Amino acid sequence: MTPPKHPFRSRRALVTGASGGIGEALALGLARAGSDVVLVARSADRLEALAARIRRDHRVRAEVLVADLATDAGVDDVIDAMQGTRVDILVANAGVGAHGPFVDTTDERIRTQLALNCTALTRLVHAFLPAMLERRVGGVMTIASTASFQPTPGMGVYGATKAFVLSLTEALWQETRGSGVRVLALCPGPTDTGFFDAAGGGNVMQSGRQSAEQVAAVGLRAFGRAGGPTVVSGVGNAVIANAHRFVPRGLMARMSAMVTAEH
């Protein structure tokens, strides 16, 4: 089936982790393409500034929902706030990582990665996908990572959570085929955002980082057309993501450890 010429025009998109980085770039891209947006993150000031920019520059509706999605209460708040309203597109972007040996990672940082990257994402998709399927329109974009494809020593929990995201998304892609609803996992490599600084590995993989805008453009282009369940942003990243097909698992882990080490 040929996809609509303007798949995002007059849609309503819920974007999590929209206060910066890839989430902000995706929200701007959707607004530029004609979607109304609901922006979700913890930072009220940054969300309000982005919403004002979107209203001014793109003449679409922009709403703000302040919530901490690493908590059950925060996820409940978003689901409750959207009850009785239409969500055509869900961009499940909010995520967090931690850099360093697993044994040195605090229990709190482990819990936060699991809660935000896995539990919140799953609950939000489960809340909004059924109505999309009933209307036979819309889509879900999750943000996985090139870390989804191989073990990531030094960021082991993060990589495992992104493998979960990739596996779930690919399963949902198959379950929803032919429904009119698009499901896609966007898999960025190292990206020039504040992610690594927040994760405690600011010097990791500094060369070759893409911009958030580059990643968002790749994701939205793939999301706007019928296709497979995943897209990797960047040719070099695609090569790395597919290396696991040809490299023994033990060697892959050693190679990944060299990449994620601080220099």
Secondary structure in CASP SS format (residue, H / E / C, confidence):
PFRMAT SS
TARGET T0000
AUTHOR 0000-0000-0000
METHOD secondary structure of the structure
MODEL  1
M C 1.00
T C 1.00
P C 1.00
P C 1.00
K C 1.00
H C 1.00
P C 1.00
F C 1.00
R C 1.00
S C 1.00
R C 1.00
R E 1.00
A E 1.00
L E 1.00
V E 1.00
T E 1.00
G C 1.00
A C 1.00
S C 1.00
G C 1.00
G H 1.00
I H 1.00
G H 1.00
E H 1.00
A H 1.00
L H 1.00
A H 1.00
L H 1.00
G H 1.00
L H 1.00
A H 1.00
R H 1.00
A C 1.00
G C 1.00
S C 1.00
D E 1.00
V E 1.00
V E 1.00
L E 1.00
V E 1.00
A E 1.00
R C 1.00
S C 1.00
A H 1.00
D H 1.00
R H 1.00
L H 1.00
E H 1.00
A H 1.00
L H 1.00
A H 1.00
A H 1.00
R H 1.00
I H 1.00
R H 1.00
R H 1.00
D H 1.00
H H 1.00
R C 1.00
V C 1.00
R C 1.00
A E 1.00
E E 1.00
V E 1.00
L E 1.00
V E 1.00
A C 1.00
D C 1.00
L C 1.00
A C 1.00
T C 1.00
D H 1.00
A H 1.00
G H 1.00
V H 1.00
D H 1.00
D H 1.00
V H 1.00
I H 1.00
D H 1.00
A H 1.00
M C 1.00
Q C 1.00
G C 1.00
T C 1.00
R C 1.00
V C 1.00
D C 1.00
I E 1.00
L E 1.00
V E 1.00
A E 1.00
N C 1.00
A C 1.00
G C 1.00
V C 1.00
G C 1.00
A C 1.00
H C 1.00
G C 1.00
P C 1.00
F H 1.00
V H 1.00
D H 1.00
T C 1.00
T C 1.00
D H 1.00
E H 1.00
R H 1.00
I H 1.00
R H 1.00
T H 1.00
Q H 1.00
L H 1.00
A H 1.00
L H 1.00
N H 1.00
C H 1.00
T H 1.00
A H 1.00
L H 1.00
T H 1.00
R H 1.00
L H 1.00
V H 1.00
H H 1.00
A H 1.00
F H 1.00
L H 1.00
P H 1.00
A H 1.00
M H 1.00
L H 1.00
E H 1.00
R H 1.00
R C 1.00
V C 1.00
G C 1.00
G E 1.00
V E 1.00
M E 1.00
T E 1.00
I E 1.00
A C 1.00
S C 1.00
T H 1.00
A H 1.00
S H 1.00
F H 1.00
Q C 1.00
P C 1.00
T C 1.00
P C 1.00
G C 1.00
M C 1.00
G H 1.00
V H 1.00
Y H 1.00
G H 1.00
A H 1.00
T H 1.00
K H 1.00
A H 1.00
F H 1.00
V H 1.00
L H 1.00
S H 1.00
L H 1.00
T H 1.00
E H 1.00
A H 1.00
L H 1.00
W H 1.00
Q H 1.00
E H 1.00
T C 1.00
R C 1.00
G C 1.00
S C 1.00
G C 1.00
V C 1.00
R E 1.00
V E 1.00
L E 1.00
A E 1.00
L E 1.00
C E 1.00
P C 1.00
G C 1.00
P C 1.00
T E 1.00
D C 1.00
T C 1.00
G C 1.00
F H 1.00
F H 1.00
D H 1.00
A H 1.00
A H 1.00
G C 1.00
G C 1.00
G C 1.00
N C 1.00
V C 1.00
M C 1.00
Q C 1.00
S C 1.00
G C 1.00
R C 1.00
Q E 1.00
S C 1.00
A H 1.00
E H 1.00
Q H 1.00
V H 1.00
A H 1.00
A H 1.00
V H 1.00
G H 1.00
L H 1.00
R H 1.00
A H 1.00
F H 1.00
G C 1.00
R C 1.00
A C 1.00
G C 1.00
G C 1.00
P C 1.00
T E 1.00
V E 1.00
V E 1.00
S C 1.00
G C 1.00
V H 1.00
G H 1.00
N H 1.00
A H 1.00
V H 1.00
I H 1.00
A H 1.00
N C 1.00
A H 1.00
H H 1.00
R H 1.00
F C 1.00
V C 1.00
P C 1.00
R H 1.00
G H 1.00
L H 1.00
M H 1.00
A H 1.00
R H 1.00
M H 1.00
S H 1.00
A H 1.00
M H 1.00
V H 1.00
T H 1.00
A C 1.00
E C 1.00
H C 1.00
END
